[in-house]
Amino acid sequence: MKNLFVSTFLVSTISFAFFNPNKYYTILVIRGVELSLGFGKDYILGYGLNLSNIFLFLNLVTFCREVIINKNFSLRIKELIVTLLAACGFFLIALGGSLNSSPFFEASFVWLIQYMQLFLVAFLLFFLYLNYKNKFELIYPVLLYTILFQSLISVLQFIRQSSLGLPVEFARIASYFAPGPEEINTLFRVNGTFLFHNQLALITLVLFVILIPKVLEQRKKVYILGIFLSLVTIVLTQSRSIWIAATSVIFFLARNYTYELKRLAKLLGFRFLIYSGVFAIVLSFIIVPRILLSFNSPFEGAGIPGRIQMISEAWEALKLSPWMGYGVGTNEYILHSQFPGGIISSFQASVHMAFLQMALEVGIPGTVFLLLPFILIARNLMSGFRTFSKKLKDFSFTYLSGVFVFVLYYLFQPHVGIVEFPYLGLILGYGLIGVYLKTKNEGN
């Protein structure tokens, strides 16, 4: 491959999955004596540089080189202009809020730059499609590699019932068994190379919705294997929100790709269905207890009461600074400062509803700027979906499904923008491409 821009983009996409190794500095957010009746450990956070940051910067350099030398980039659709303006608005508000309120501005600034990878990845993917359509297909083997690699790591983690100790794992030694009355506390929840299990499930399902149209089109065995392993990995994470999202996505897929699914089933044959049924039975010892234990969620010490208290405290904090927020990455510090005896004293984590979490960081206007491109593109692509051409339908399916997955996940979980936002950027990029294709067709 001779094109430097394409090469650096593909390498960057591979690097999204590797938070480690990195160069990070730590900051003290809450002193241990203020947690758990004075017996807690210091709560610290880290900021710094990881592999994806480096490769995306190099990719940005090659993009600028392309624009200067070849002059082959223009703002072709209004949604792209809106996305650019929304990115600027989000950045300026988040920067202002962090300057004004963040107790650790340097960390907030670094995290904000990493959040902006969302928009950068979307623009780069859109540029790749416009100018290198013959190379765009290379994105699929790269994403397939990510699925296969994460599936391998996850299966080995599950067999061992702990991390493997690899340099690319976030938790190299820990053997994490989730506590709580709604958890299977005797089974390790795999996290691959990501920060935690729910995040692995989210990203795996996002890769699934990107790859599945290509699987139905080409029906290659290696892609079919990747899709199958992605579903196995999602089961091993025990992530209920992603199980719900995956079920919804498969239903949406069945409604809109009936003919393609029938062709795939005919190719795979009855034997594959038997094997899939066997795997489903084998994995039922995870699925069934997890579902049954979920009925304990409303009880004291389970997920729902804790989330309600956390959201309630976050809402009260937001009322005091709704326009600018408190700075990027300051959730835990702010909530502990305003509610020293609240949920943060016993459970140190960002608000488990990403939209409220983001509003605390960048204010309501900043959150609106972040969401605006997604809303406008979704509205555009939902209109006339069933009449789309095959190519436009594929891009629209990936975008709409990907946005749905993120929205459902973020209703129950916090965001970790420094890790999963590049994957959200891929979804946004698919949306921009879908709008471009739709505009082009209507123009013809």
Number of C-alpha atoms within 10 A of each C-alpha: 6 6 11 14 21 23 15 20 23 21 15 22 20 19 19 22 25 20 20 21 13 15 11 13 11 11 13 13 18 21 13 17 12 18 21 14 11 11 10 15 13 14 17 13 15 14 19 15 18 20 18 25 20 13 20 24 15 17 24 18 13 19 22 15 14 16 12 11 9 9 10 11 14 10 9 11 14 13 20 23 13 15 24 17 14 21 21 17 18 23 21 14 23 28 21 17 25 27 18 14 18 23 16 17 19 14 22 23 21 16 20 22 14 22 21 19 24 24 23 22 26 25 23 21 24 23 21 20 17 16 12 14 11 10 14 17 12 13 18 17 14 14 20 23 14 22 27 20 15 23 26 15 21 28 17 16 21 21 12 12 19 22 26 20 13 13 12 17 21 20 21 14 12 12 17 19 16 14 12 16 18 22 21 19 13 11 17 22 26 33 28 31 25 24 18 16 22 23 24 26 30 26 25 23 27 25 24 26 25 24 23 19 21 16 22 18 14 11 17 12 11 13 22 20 14 24 23 16 20 25 17 17 28 25 21 24 25 23 20 19 18 25 19 13 22 22 11 15 22 13 12 14 18 14 10 15 15 11 12 17 16 13 14 18 13 10 11 14 11 11 9 12 12 11 11 13 12 12 12 15 12 11 14 13 10 17 17 11 13 17 15 11 14 17 11 17 17 14 14 12 14 17 19 16 14 19 17 13 15 21 18 13 19 25 17 13 20 23 12 11 18 18 18 24 32 30 31 29 27 25 25 22 22 23 26 20 14 13 16 14 15 15 20 26 21 13 13 17 16 23 27 22 21 21 21 23 28 28 27 33 30 33 26 21 18 28 25 18 20 22 16 17 23 20 12 14 21 21 11 18 22 12 10 10 14 9 9 16 12 11 13 20 22 21 24 28 26 26 29 23 25 28 20 17 23 21 16 15 25 19 15 18 21 20 22 15 20 22 22 21 21 26 23 23 22 27 30 29 27 26 32 29 25 26 23 20 19 21 15 12 12 8 7 6
